């Protein structure tokens, strides 16, 4: 079984910590022969090294634009320089702040860092220490993804989609700030769902033998694509609707319950390592 796990709100909490019950659940899954991939909106510089020490063997990053298995890069889809400049121009006109993310760098508007730090309410010190060496100011030549913050009431997501055009996908609500709207922009066709399908094909795993666990708008596509989609308690409405099963909140051991539920369904299929067709 191939398990794709979102990071924020699913694997780690708003204090940037992972519950002990989640660590134990990953150990149980690995001991049973299942493989675990991260599937996150974060780029590689934003992922704490200790997460991989849990036995994670691969990562889907930048909301599906990048994937790596061990040391092998499976794909790395970029917005081109002209597209970066186009989007940045629109966001600047809206008074928005932004950061551009790649596997080895993050290009930031300094105002974005200030807004994000305020919104994070002091819980993300470890995050800023982690990304510090990878930060550059200005626009990158190419980028996997843009994360933006638009002041409250300036622009609806649907308006932004119309402004930037059909060559891109917008995922709203990356992080709740309470003072504005945050979201993510990637190339058209890119999503965690796309990445789940591509990674499964690369590893020779049927989609019926995949599981996705998440809680946010950028998790919807992977919850729909995987053989079994599990939404965390407190997930967005879109994620809850897309899921086959809803577990508890991260603070209530919800991730561990999700892993145990998936493994139980796997075992009950009658063949170890194979999921049944009752997920849908």
Residue pairs with C-beta under 8 A, 6 or more apart in sequence:
1 29
1 33
1 34
1 35
1 209
1 210
1 211
1 262
1 263
1 266
1 273
1 274
1 275
2 34
2 35
2 37
2 199
2 200
2 203
2 205
2 209
2 210
2 211
3 29
3 34
3 35
3 36
3 37
3 210
3 211
3 212
3 213
3 259
3 262
4 37
4 38
4 39
4 60
4 192
4 196
4 199
4 210
4 211
4 212
4 213
4 222
4 226
5 11
5 36
5 37
5 38
5 39
5 56
5 213
5 214
5 255
6 38
6 39
6 40
6 192
6 213
6 214
6 215
6 216
6 219
6 232
7 38
7 40
7 41
7 42
7 47
7 51
8 14
8 40
8 41
8 42
8 175
8 216
9 215
9 216
9 232
9 234
9 235
9 250
10 213
10 214
10 215
10 219
10 232
10 250
10 255
11 18
11 22
11 38
11 51
11 255
12 18
12 51
12 250
13 19
13 250
13 251
14 123
15 123
16 48
16 123
16 124
16 126
16 127
18 51
18 54
19 250
19 251
19 253
19 255
19 256
21 253
21 255
21 256
22 250
22 253
22 255
22 256
23 54
24 256
25 255
25 256
25 258
25 259
25 260
26 36
26 54
26 55
26 56
26 259
27 55
28 259
28 260
28 263
29 36
29 259
29 263
30 36
30 55
32 263
32 272
33 272
33 273
34 263
34 266
34 273
35 57
35 58
35 203
36 54
36 55
36 56
36 57
37 56
37 57
37 58
37 59
37 60
37 69
37 199
38 47
38 51
38 56
38 58
38 59
38 60
38 61
39 59
39 60
39 64
39 192
39 195
39 196
39 212
39 214
39 219
39 222
40 47
40 59
40 60
40 61
40 63
41 61
41 62
41 63
41 145
41 147
41 171
41 174
41 184
41 216
41 218
42 61
42 62
42 101
43 61
43 62
43 66
43 101
43 102
43 103
43 106
43 144
43 145
44 59
44 61
44 66
44 68
44 103
44 104
45 101
45 103
45 104
45 105
45 106
45 130
45 131
45 133
45 134
46 101
46 106
46 127
46 130
46 131
47 59
47 61
48 126
48 130
52 59
57 69
57 70
58 67
58 68
58 69
58 70
58 199
59 66
59 67
59 68
60 66
60 67
60 192
60 195
60 196
60 199
61 67
61 68
61 103
61 144
62 101
62 102
62 144
62 145
62 186
63 145
63 171
63 184
63 186
63 190
63 191
63 192
63 218
64 186
64 190
64 191
64 192
64 193
64 194
64 195
64 218
64 221
64 222
65 76
65 77
65 78
65 144
65 145
65 186
65 187
65 190
65 195
66 73
66 75
66 76
66 77
66 103
66 144
67 73
67 74
67 75
67 195
67 198
67 199
68 74
68 103
69 199
69 202
69 203
73 103
74 198
74 199
74 202
75 195
75 198
76 103
76 144
77 144
77 186
77 187
77 190
78 102
78 142
78 143
78 144
78 187
79 87
79 142
79 143
79 144
79 145
79 146
79 168
79 185
79 186
79 187
80 142
81 139
81 141
81 142
83 167
83 168
83 187
84 100
84 139
84 140
84 141
84 142
84 143
84 146
85 139
86 164
87 98
87 146
87 164
87 168
87 185
88 98
88 139
88 146
90 160
90 163
90 164
91 97
91 98
91 146
91 148
91 150
94 150
94 154
94 155
94 160
95 150
95 151
95 154
96 148
96 149
96 150
96 151
96 154
96 155
97 109
97 111
97 112
97 115
97 148
97 149
98 108
98 109
98 112
98 146
98 147
98 148
98 149
99 106
99 107
99 108
99 109
99 112
99 113
99 146
99 147
100 106
100 107
100 108
100 139
100 140
100 143
100 145
100 146
101 143
101 144
101 145
101 146
101 147
102 140
102 142
102 143
102 144
103 144
104 134
105 134
105 135
105 136
105 140
106 131
106 134
106 135
106 136
107 135
107 136
107 137
107 138
107 139
107 140
107 143
108 135
108 136
108 137
109 137
110 137
112 147
112 149
113 128
113 135
115 149
115 177
115 179
115 180
116 124
116 149
116 175
116 177
117 124
117 128
118 177
118 179
119 175
119 176
119 177
119 178
119 179
119 182
120 127
120 175
144 186
145 184
145 185
145 186
146 184
146 185
146 186
147 174
147 182
147 183
147 184
147 185
148 182
148 183
148 184
148 185
149 177
149 180
149 181
149 182
150 160
150 180
150 181
150 182
150 183
151 179
151 180
152 179
152 180
152 181
154 180
155 163
155 181
157 170
157 172
157 181
157 183
160 170
160 183
161 170
164 170
164 185
166 188
167 187
167 188
168 185
168 186
168 187
168 188
169 185
169 186
169 187
169 188
169 189
169 190
169 191
170 183
170 184
170 185
171 183
171 184
171 185
171 186
171 216
171 217
171 218
172 181
172 182
172 183
172 217
173 181
173 182
173 183
173 216
173 217
173 236
174 182
174 183
174 184
174 216
174 218
175 182
176 182
184 218
191 218
191 221
191 222
192 212
192 214
192 218
192 219
192 221
192 222
192 225
193 220
193 221
193 222
193 223
193 224
193 225
194 221
194 225
195 222
196 207
196 210
196 212
196 222
196 225
196 226
197 207
197 225
200 206
200 207
200 209
200 210
206 227
207 225
207 226
207 227
208 227
208 274
208 275
208 277
208 279
209 227
209 273
209 274
209 275
210 225
210 226
210 227
210 228
210 275
211 226
211 227
211 228
211 229
211 230
211 262
211 275
212 219
212 222
212 223
212 225
212 226
212 228
212 229
212 230
213 230
213 231
213 232
213 247
213 255
213 258
213 259
213 262
214 222
214 223
214 229
214 230
214 231
214 232
214 235
214 239
215 231
215 232
215 234
215 235
215 236
215 239
216 235
216 236
216 239
217 236
217 238
217 239
219 231
219 235
219 239
219 242
220 236
220 238
220 239
220 242
221 242
222 229
223 229
223 230
223 231
223 239
223 242
223 243
223 244
224 242
227 275
227 279
227 280
228 244
228 245
228 262
228 265
228 275
228 279
229 242
229 243
229 244
229 245
230 243
230 244
230 245
230 246
230 247
230 258
230 261
230 262
231 239
231 240
231 242
231 243
231 245
231 246
231 247
232 239
232 246
232 247
232 248
232 249
232 250
232 254
232 255
232 258
233 246
233 247
233 248
233 249
233 250
233 252
233 254
234 249
234 250
235 243
235 246
240 246
244 279
244 280
245 258
245 261
247 254
247 255
247 257
247 258
247 261
248 254
248 257
265 275
265 276
265 278
265 279
266 272
266 273
266 274
266 275
268 276
269 275
269 276
270 276
